[in-house]
Amino acid sequence: MATVRKLIVEVIDAQNLAPKDGHGTSSLYIVVDFYGQRRKTRTLVRDLNPVWNETLSFNVGERNEIFGDVLELDVYHDMQHRPTRRENSLGQVRLSSTQFVKKGEEALIYYELKKKSLFNMVRGKVGLKIYYVDEEIPPRPSAPVPENPPTPSSEPPSVKVEESPPPPSEPEKVEPPPPSEAGPQPKAEEVNKNLRLKRNLFLNKFRFRKKL
């Protein structure tokens, strides 16, 4: 199984630190930088002998890859608790990676704080445990298998048949009425002419009888 190497820094406590808030005390936290990574503890308010008991972890390569790297630890006064015009650094510790040991060989060691700049008022020491540890990388979880996987159906898949729309209906043909059996009707002029002829014949007969 694959492993990853880590450097563990146990920040235990600090003793007899300098006051920074103007009221005879300090609110303290620690920042640790190593191998391009930064870790920070919580702030302990108004305590010149703070006890953190915090573990900071750093991912690292093989020992020959980090040979000569320097671990830098800084102690600060938290400006959110009674800000001060003074420099808020209370000192630092610089340690070479060549002096770190494997897990099981570590011990609690107190390191004297050093000035970070000429204007620092520094005193006290900080207690640390520092060691390497190899942690196993857990395998990636496999995808869960369903308890009752669906069985393939033996029936052929149904095919949906779309009904085609009915063809458009043709307009109904209107047949003309049949011709009349009486034959063609005489024109109005012919009818009037026949009536005049009949009338003249009647008058001529009447006149002839009257002469007799």
Residue pairs with C-beta under 8 A, 6 or more apart in sequence:
1 136
1 137
1 139
2 136
2 137
3 134
3 135
3 136
3 137
4 59
4 134
4 135
4 137
5 59
5 60
5 61
5 62
5 132
5 133
5 134
5 135
6 57
6 58
6 59
6 60
6 132
6 133
6 134
6 135
7 34
7 35
7 57
7 58
7 60
7 71
7 97
7 100
7 130
7 131
7 132
8 55
8 56
8 57
8 58
8 103
8 129
8 130
8 131
8 132
8 133
9 32
9 34
9 39
9 55
9 56
9 57
9 58
9 71
9 73
9 128
9 129
9 130
10 53
10 54
10 55
10 56
10 128
10 129
10 130
11 30
11 32
11 41
11 52
11 53
11 54
11 55
11 56
11 126
11 128
12 51
12 52
12 53
12 108
12 127
12 128
12 129
13 49
13 50
13 51
13 52
13 53
13 126
13 127
14 28
14 30
14 49
14 50
14 75
14 124
14 125
14 126
14 127
15 49
15 110
15 124
15 125
15 126
15 127
16 48
16 49
16 123
16 124
16 125
17 26
17 28
17 48
17 49
17 50
17 75
17 90
17 113
17 123
17 124
18 26
18 48
18 90
18 91
18 121
18 122
18 123
18 124
19 25
19 26
19 48
20 26
20 77
20 84
20 86
20 88
20 90
21 27
21 46
21 77
21 81
21 82
21 84
22 82
22 84
23 82
25 46
25 47
25 48
26 46
26 47
26 48
26 77
26 90
27 43
27 44
27 45
27 46
27 47
27 77
27 78
27 80
27 81
27 82
28 43
28 44
28 47
28 50
28 75
28 76
28 77
28 78
28 90
29 40
29 41
29 42
29 43
29 44
29 75
29 76
29 78
30 40
30 41
30 52
30 73
30 74
30 75
30 76
30 126
31 38
31 39
31 40
31 41
31 73
31 74
31 76
32 38
32 39
32 40
32 56
32 71
32 72
32 73
32 74
33 71
33 72
34 58
34 60
34 69
34 70
34 71
34 72
34 97
35 58
35 59
35 60
35 66
35 69
37 58
37 59
39 56
39 57
39 58
41 52
41 54
41 56
42 52
42 54
43 78
43 80
43 81
44 50
44 51
44 52
45 78
45 81
46 81
48 124
60 66
60 132
63 97
63 132
66 97
67 97
67 98
68 96
68 97
68 98
69 96
69 97
70 94
70 95
70 96
70 97
71 94
71 95
71 96
71 97
71 100
71 130
72 92
72 93
72 94
73 92
73 93
73 94
73 95
73 111
73 126
73 128
74 89
74 91
74 92
74 116
75 89
75 90
75 91
75 92
75 113
75 126
76 88
76 89
76 90
77 84
77 88
77 89
77 90
78 88
79 88
86 121
87 116
87 117
87 119
87 120
89 116
89 117
89 120
89 122
90 113
90 120
90 122
90 124
91 113
91 114
91 115
91 116
91 120
91 122
91 123
91 124
92 113
92 114
92 116
93 111
93 112
93 113
93 114
93 126
93 128
94 114
95 111
95 130
100 130
100 131
100 132
101 130
101 131
101 132
102 131
102 132
102 133
103 131
103 132
103 133
104 131
105 131
106 129
106 130
106 131
107 129
108 127
108 128
108 129
109 127
109 128
109 129
109 130
110 125
110 126
110 127
110 128
111 125
111 126
111 127
111 128
112 125
113 122
113 123
113 124
113 125
113 126
114 122
115 122
116 122
